[in-house]
Amino acid sequence: MTLQNTSHPAKSGPEELVPSRYAVKIGEIDVIVVSDGVLPLPTKMLGYNADPTEHAAWLNDMFLPPDAFDWALNAVVVRSGEQTILIDAGLGLDPALNLPRAGQLIKRLEAAGIDLGSVTDVVLTHMHMDHVGGLIVDGVKERLRPDLRIHVAAAEVKFWESPDFTHVNMPPGFPDALRAAAKRFAEDYRSNLRTFEDEHEVAPGVVVSRTGGHTPGHSVVRVASGKDRLMFAGNAVFAVGFEHPEWYNGFEHDPEEAARVRVRLLRELAETGELLVATHMPFPSVGHVAVDGDHFRWVPVFWDY
Ligand SMILES: [Zn+2]
């Protein structure tokens, strides 16, 4: 028997050895981080513009293997007033990419007692497959409300009509899979899309704002209630982005702009002291940002458990 964090499908009740959800209260608003699983990705696409010696030293300092490591994949559920808002939808299923440990979101929402039919709004930080894939799994659309609102930047929908992959540095197979997933999502959910230009208040205290960079319509979600604040930064911030915000991530369609967005958001987070959650930060990803000399530092919260 191995002690892997996998489910035991034959049993009911608590299924997993490690929990896959973590709840935080932001004033009157409930925020629940739900893990979609992990994505094993080659290290060379993260920080591909870095000096190779510095790159190897960073991996070594973080106790990470030199060739590939698991990226977390976090989605968030926000409850504000009468609305239940799902922010991003996980990878879904793409057997061609061989990523069987991701794509757990739908199952894990159910395990958390969150019925798909109770979701009133979806907010997409962008239309990469690991953010929209859960919505295009067979049978999911039928379980969602027909009047579901899906909020996404107009620039994002436009971008995926004819996406530019000339500045990315992705593993083979990814560009085609990303194109196909975005296309299928846009076709399946066209009538549910509620696009915005720069900013949109999805619910009281829940505001989505376009940053661009990672993709032209990449957006972040700010949650505020009482004195509490939290930002879901999507793909603007990665584990390596604190010490080396100038390192490019191979999934960025405009890596120079993505680096500028990253620095701007990290400065804002350090200044306000608010909580940060990001898609690919280690689960549950809830933490603060500090400034340490000429770089940033991630300070995870103590689990309130
Ligand atoms: Zn992405």
Residues whose N, C-alpha, C, O or C-beta is under 5 A from the ligand:
A	BS01	ZN	H128 N235 F251
